[in-house]
Amino acid sequence: MQFGAFTALDGVDIEVEPGEVHSLIGPNGAGKTTLLNTIAGDVKPTRGRIVFDNEDVTGLLPHMCVQKGISRTFQIPNVMPGIKVWESVWLGINSKAKISWHPFVGAKYADAIARKVRELCQIVGLEESMDELAGNLSHGDQKILEIAMAMSLDGSLLLLDEPTQGVSPGEIDTFMSIIKKVSETKTVLMVEHNMDVVLGVSDRVTVLDHGRVIANSTPSEVVNDEQVRQVYLGTTDV
């Protein structure tokens, strides 16, 4: 992926297996978010292909990627502050339900959608906040709500862009628990800087530096890779 003379991604070639939590790590400017943006359709790669579920999805617009089963979150929470938590989740579920809005047809599906809304809120721990306005939630809870909103689109691949950025140390365990729960039903590709989170939830880790892959292995192998230590971890005592 090139932006003028700047190469943000340079020959990046990775494979994410179904059902795994795959983390992307690396220093600032390494190309991690750019990679998520290309997969989610926010930008079209200059060269190369993106294959999802055996289908070439290179250059599809974001809403088309959602239709294919790819959903995402952002570094800064992207919620709708003026509507309630349950409404935020309901919108995604209803958008995928393909229900006729004839009053006698749509009504019989209302209970099923309501149950799905509550189920997703339970999974992420927001059941007690369902009637709160999204804008009144704490920063951490807004990030959790965004995960629930992405899950509500019923895709099979969830892209998480720094899910623990800006959250308090006391909330880290909560986010790790949520990611583990999400991974029970979805494949997760995650950009994350907190190494405790990366080591605690990842099946595989890819390390980027200056837009290139410098390591792609299990968490334990990555943290003991000498090049990774020098480029990212900054220590030889990991």
C-alpha positions in Angstrom: 0.0 0.0 0.0 1.6 3.3 -1.2 0.6 6.8 -0.4 2.5 8.9 -2.9 6.2 8.1 -2.4 5.5 6.5 1.0 5.2 2.8 1.2 3.0 1.8 4.2 2.8 -1.9 3.4 5.7 -3.6 1.5 5.0 -7.2 0.4 3.0 -8.1 3.5 1.9 -11.7 3.1 0.0 -13.4 6.1 -2.6 -16.0 6.5 -5.2 -15.9 9.3 -6.7 -19.3 10.1 -10.4 -19.7 10.9 -11.2 -19.5 14.6 -7.9 -18.1 15.7 -6.9 -14.9 17.5 -4.2 -13.4 15.3 -2.4 -10.3 16.7 -0.5 -7.6 14.7 2.2 -5.9 16.7 5.0 -3.5 15.8 6.2 0.1 16.5 4.1 3.1 15.6 4.0 3.6 11.9 4.7 0.0 11.1 1.5 -0.4 8.9 -0.7 -2.3 11.3 -3.8 -0.1 11.0 -3.2 0.4 7.3 -3.4 -3.4 6.9 -6.7 -3.5 8.7 -8.0 -0.7 6.5 -7.1 -2.6 3.3 -8.9 -5.7 4.6 -12.0 -3.7 5.7 -12.2 -1.8 2.4 -11.4 1.6 3.7 -8.5 1.8 1.3 -7.6 -0.1 -1.8 -4.1 -1.7 -1.9 -1.8 -0.4 -4.6 -0.8 -4.0 -5.5 -1.6 -7.5 -4.3 -4.7 -9.4 -3.3 -6.9 -9.9 -0.2 -8.6 -13.3 -0.2 -11.3 -13.9 2.3 -13.1 -17.3 2.6 -11.6 -18.3 -0.8 -13.0 -15.2 -2.5 -11.0 -12.2 -3.8 -12.3 -9.2 -1.9 -9.6 -6.8 -3.0 -10.9 -3.2 -3.3 -14.5 -3.9 -2.1 -16.1 -1.0 -0.4 -16.6 -1.2 3.4 -20.3 -2.1 3.2 -19.5 -4.8 0.7 -16.9 -6.3 3.1 -19.5 -6.3 5.8 -21.8 -8.2 3.6 -19.1 -10.8 3.0 -18.6 -11.2 6.7 -15.9 -8.8 7.7 -16.6 -6.2 10.5 -14.3 -4.0 12.5 -13.7 -1.6 15.4 -11.5 1.5 15.5 -8.8 3.0 17.6 -11.1 5.8 18.8 -14.6 4.5 19.7 -17.0 5.0 16.8 -20.4 4.8 18.5 -23.6 6.8 18.0 -23.8 8.9 21.3 -27.4 9.9 20.9 -28.9 6.4 21.0 -29.1 3.7 23.7 -26.8 0.8 24.0 -29.5 -1.7 23.0 -30.4 0.4 20.0 -26.8 0.4 18.8 -26.7 -3.4 18.8 -30.2 -3.7 17.4 -29.3 -1.7 14.4 -26.6 -4.1 13.3 -28.7 -7.2 14.0 -31.7 -5.8 12.1 -29.6 -4.8 9.2 -28.6 -8.4 8.6 -32.0 -9.9 9.4 -33.6 -9.2 6.0 -37.1 -9.0 7.5 -40.1 -7.6 5.8 -41.5 -4.6 7.5 -45.1 -5.6 6.9 -46.6 -5.3 10.5 -47.9 -8.8 10.6 -44.7 -10.4 9.2 -42.0 -8.3 11.0 -43.7 -8.4 14.4 -43.1 -12.2 14.9 -39.3 -11.6 14.5 -39.2 -8.8 17.1 -38.7 -11.1 20.1 -36.0 -13.1 18.4 -34.0 -9.9 17.6 -34.6 -8.6 21.2 -33.1 -11.9 22.5 -30.1 -11.6 20.2 -29.5 -8.0 21.4 -29.6 -9.1 25.1 -27.3 -12.1 24.3 -24.7 -9.9 22.7 -24.9 -7.4 25.5 -24.4 -10.2 28.0 -21.4 -11.6 26.1 -19.6 -8.2 26.4 -20.8 -7.4 29.9 -23.1 -4.5 29.0 -26.5 -6.0 30.0 -26.9 -3.7 32.9 -26.2 -0.6 30.7 -28.6 -1.5 27.8 -30.8 1.5 28.5 -27.9 4.0 28.8 -27.1 6.4 26.0 -24.0 5.3 24.2 -22.5 8.8 24.7 -22.8 8.5 28.5 -20.7 5.4 28.7 -17.1 5.5 29.9 -14.3 5.3 27.3 -13.7 1.6 28.1 -17.4 0.8 27.8 -17.7 2.6 24.5 -14.9 0.4 23.2 -16.8 -2.6 24.5 -20.0 -1.4 22.9 -18.2 -1.0 19.6 -17.1 -4.7 19.8 -20.8 -5.6 20.4 -21.9 -3.5 17.4 -19.3 -5.2 15.2 -20.5 -8.6 16.4 -24.1 -7.6 15.7 -23.3 -7.7 11.9 -23.0 -11.5 12.2 -19.7 -11.7 10.3 -17.1 -14.4 10.7 -14.0 -12.1 10.8 -13.7 -9.4 13.4 -11.0 -6.8 13.0 -10.1 -5.1 16.3 -7.9 -1.9 16.1 -6.2 -1.4 19.5 -9.2 -2.5 21.6 -7.4 -1.7 24.9 -6.1 1.7 23.9 -6.8 4.3 26.5 -8.6 1.9 28.9 -7.6 1.7 32.6 -5.3 -1.1 33.8 -8.2 -2.5 35.8 -10.2 -3.0 32.6 -7.5 -5.0 30.8 -8.7 -8.3 32.2 -12.2 -7.5 31.1 -11.1 -6.9 27.6 -9.1 -10.1 27.5 -12.1 -12.1 28.7 -14.3 -10.5 26.0 -11.8 -11.2 23.2 -11.6 -14.8 24.3 -15.4 -15.1 24.3 -15.6 -13.5 20.9 -13.1 -15.9 19.5 -15.4 -18.8 20.4 -17.5 -17.9 17.4 -15.4 -15.6 15.3 -11.9 -15.3 13.8 -10.2 -12.2 15.3 -7.4 -10.2 13.7 -6.3 -7.6 16.2 -3.8 -4.7 16.4 -2.6 -4.4 20.0 0.2 -2.7 21.8 -0.3 -4.2 25.3 1.9 -7.3 25.3 0.1 -8.8 28.3 -3.1 -8.9 26.1 -1.2 -10.2 23.1 0.4 -13.0 25.0 -2.8 -13.8 26.9 -5.2 -14.2 24.1 -3.3 -14.8 20.8 -2.9 -18.0 18.9 -0.5 -16.4 16.5 1.4 -13.1 16.2 2.6 -11.2 13.2 5.2 -8.4 13.7 5.4 -5.5 11.3 8.2 -3.0 11.0 8.3 -0.3 8.3 5.5 -2.1 6.4 7.2 -5.4 6.3 6.6 -8.7 8.1 9.7 -9.5 10.3 8.1 -12.3 12.3 5.1 -14.5 12.1 4.8 -17.3 14.7 3.4 -18.3 18.1 3.5 -15.7 20.9 6.3 -17.4 22.8 8.5 -17.7 19.7 7.8 -14.1 18.7 8.9 -12.6 22.1 12.1 -14.6 22.0 12.9 -13.5 18.4 16.1 -11.4 18.6 15.0 -9.1 15.7 11.6 -8.5 17.4 13.3 -7.7 20.7 15.5 -5.1 19.0 12.8 -3.5 16.8 9.8 -3.6 19.1 10.2 -4.9 22.6 13.4 -2.9 23.3 15.0 -5.5 25.6 16.8 -8.8 25.6 15.3 -9.8 28.9 11.7 -10.7 28.0 
